[in-house]
């Protein structure tokens, strides 16, 4: 296994503490996070495999300092899942 460092909000840590330990559902934070990531990946990979289309339009000279592209899942007229991208202007960047 590889070690991965992530930053999470304090409220997540408090919730995780309630789910681990002798009386919890998981033996450790690591196991809880592994389970959560596994479930997320299974769900996302199933969704990706079911995608009928993937509409990604190349944008020349995309200004990634002022704009961000966000994937959005929709359904087309044949009830097939379609992933498209919406472009949003960045109004304010959060500093960490």
N, C-alpha and C positions, 0 to 999 in steps of 0.2 A: 504494500500500500504506500501511497505517496502522502506526504503531509501538505495540507493546503491551509493557508491562513485567510480568514475572511473577517470583515468588520460587520457586525450586526448591531442593531439598536439595543439599548439596555433593556427595553421591554421584552425583546425576544429572549434575552438571557434569563430574565425573571420567569418567563413562561416555560423555558426549557428546564429550569431548576425544579419546577413543579412536577415535571414528567420523568425525572431521573432519580436514581437512588434506590434504597432498599424497598421503599413502598411505591416506587414509580413504575411506569410502564417500560422504561428503558434502563439498562444498567449504567450508561454513561452518556455524556453529551455527544461524544463521537458516534456512538451507535445510533442515537436519535437522528443526528444529522445525516449519517449514511443512509438510514431508512427514508428520510425525507427526500434526499437527493435521488435515491433509487426510484421512488414513486413518481417524482417529478419527471425524471428521464423517461420512464415507461410511458407516462401519459403524453409527453411531448413527442416521443418517437412514433407512437401510434398515430397521433394527429398528423405528423409529417408524412408518414407512409400513406395516409388516406387522402392527402391533398391531391385534388385533380389537376390543379394548376398552381404555378408559382409565378406570379406576375412581378418580376423585378425588372424595372426599367433602369438602364444605366443612365446616370446623370453626369454629363461632362462638367468638369470644373465645379463639383459639388463643394460648397463652402461649409465644411464641418465645424468651423468655429462659431458660426452664427445660425446653423440649421442642424436638425437631427431627423433621421428617418426612422420611423417606428413601424414594425410589422403589425398588421391588423388582419384578423381572420374574419372572413365574411362567407356568405353562401350565395352561389350564383343561381340563375333561373332554373337549373336542373337539380337544385338542392345539393350541389357538390361544394365541399369546403374549398375556399380559395384564399390564399394569403397574398395580400397586397401591402404596399408601403405607403404611409402618409408622411409628408414632410412638414415639420413644424419649425417655426422660428424660435430660437432660444432668446428669451427675454432677460433671464438672469441665471448665471451659473452659481451653484452652491459650492462654497469652499469647505473642504474637510480639514 
